[in-house]
């Protein structure tokens, strides 16, 4: 099945390179759900993720000639989405110190079934992180960037990237512990 999807993407891509609007629309419709999931990792909500998605596809269509055929086309498009999210973050970045968020308490809701952590709940926890924490966490834990690369992309030192990741993980661990305590209380009561 993957091969047929890859072949479909390649066929649509060739049409896009000929500036065929129908092929562009079909490629968008085929890849948008998967790319939206990538954008959601960096956005505070679905509206922001959709904005990043649109910006990413616009960049992709403007720069189609830059794809050299090395590696997967879908991977190249995914990187454009990540870079679009980073660009959006940089534009919106204010001069708030990382320490300002260290003791932020973000409410955690209990799980729907009362006894297990679901993927969407974990994603919600990540989305509730302050912008800098969320970006560093995603770039390191999900995308696999080094702290040096993250620092370069986000305009921070490598040490600040490491510290921010540590604090993001601390916030997530705290949320998970609170959730576990709530679940134990629900099961006991």
C-alpha positions, 0 to 999 in steps of 0.5 A, a space after each residue: 500500500 505504501 508503494 501505491 501511495 508513494 507512486 500517487 504522490 510522485 504522479 501528483 508531484 510531476 503534475 505540480 511541477 508542470 504547474 497543473 492546479 488540479 494536481 496541486 489540489 490533489 497533492 494537498 488533499 492527500 498530504 494535508 491530514 498527515 502534515 496537519 498532525 505535524 503542525 499540531 505538534 508546534 501549535 497551541 490549537 488547531 486554528 494555528 496548526 492550520 495556519 502553519 499548514 497553509 504557510 507550509 504548502 505555500 512555501 512548498 509550492 513556491 519552492 518546488 524546484 528546490 526538491 532535488 529528489 534526494 530522500 522522500 518527497 513526503 519527508 521534504 514536505 514535512 521539513 517545510 512544515 516544521 520550518 514554517 512552524 519555527 518561522 512562525 514561532 520566531 515572528 511571534 517570539 517575545 522577549 520573555 525569559 524562560 524562567 518566567 514559565 518555570 512555575 506555571 501551573 497548567 490544569 490537567 483534565 482526567 482521561 476519558 476512560 479514567 485509567 489510561 493515557 491516550 495519545 491525544 491527551 499527551 498531545 494536548 499536554 504538549 500543546 499546553 506547554 509555553 511556546 518555547 518549551 513546546 518548540 524545543 521539546 518537539 524539535 528534540 524529542 519528535 524531530 530528532 534535532 540536536 541542541 546545537 541545531 535547535 539553538 541555531 534554529 530558534 536563536 538560543 544557546 545550546 545550553 538554553 535549549 538543554 535547559 528548556 527541554 529539561 523544564 518542558 519534561 519537568 512540566 510534562 512529568 508533573 502533569 502526568 503525576 497529577 493525572 495518575 493521582 486523579 486516576 487513582 482517586 477516581 478508581 478508589 472513590 
